[in-house]
Amino acid sequence: MAEQVARLGFDFVVVDGQHGMLGYSELRDALIAVTAGGCPLPVARVSRNDPGEIGRVLDAGARGVIIPMVDSGEEARAAAHASRYATSGGRRSYSPVRHGEHFGRAPGSTDANVLVLPMIETREGLAALDEILDTPGIDGVFVGPYDLSLALGADMPFEEGIRSELEQALAQIREAARQRGKIAGIYCGTGEAAAQRAREGFTLVNTCHDMSAVREVMGGQLAHVAAQGLCVAERLAEEMREH
């Protein structure tokens, strides 16, 4: 699936190690598949701000790393240090065990082609936004709007009662990144939402999610069959209810 998605023409593909239920071997294979599919920017979201985990996905071929729940400049510095070699002021361990285009001829050239994007998804992270963006080695931020909604007081993501505050926070993040010439990224679940966020000024916009796409298309095909009265599972369920 990762390779086929990469062949569709997306500018970047995110392999999710936080909510995707993937182990390291699956992350590694998916990153290889994304590269094989021709996508120029394979990105990995790690499960936490851990130097070992960050280094391993970068060694496996990620050209960008998204780090969840970054709440301070200190945490942003830790992420940057874990993603950069000593020649760039970081603490990433050098061992190009998987050779490929993601490794430059020297550690510094590798670092120049890696994006490091802390996620802004809490009140603490929003309050520390300027400090996070000003951290050396940080290329921008990536908004998790679902968690940010909950952090702002919603019982469910995008709840109408906090929508105005959420949009103000998103505008603040966009503008802070723009002023610094850095990336303003955001997760979107649909192409329609992605187009709107791009028009607003976000510069790295997630367009859709593979599992949502599978459910939508396969569910639609099943609904078509069911509408013709041909769905065996529905008939069996009806018979069980009758008996």
Secondary structure, 3 states (H helix, E strand, C coil): CHHHHHCCCCCCEEEECCCCCCCHHHHHHHHHHHHHCCCCCEEEECCCCCHHHHHHHHHCCCCEEEECCCCCHHHHHHHHHHHCCHHHCCCCCCCCCCCCCCCCCCHHHHHHCCEEEEEECCHHHHHCHHHHHCCCCCCEEEECHHHHHHHCCCCCCCCHHHHHHHHHHHHHHHHHHHHHCCEEEECCCCHHHHHHHHHHCCCEECCCCHHHHHHHHHHHHHHHHHHCCCCHHHHHHHHHHHC
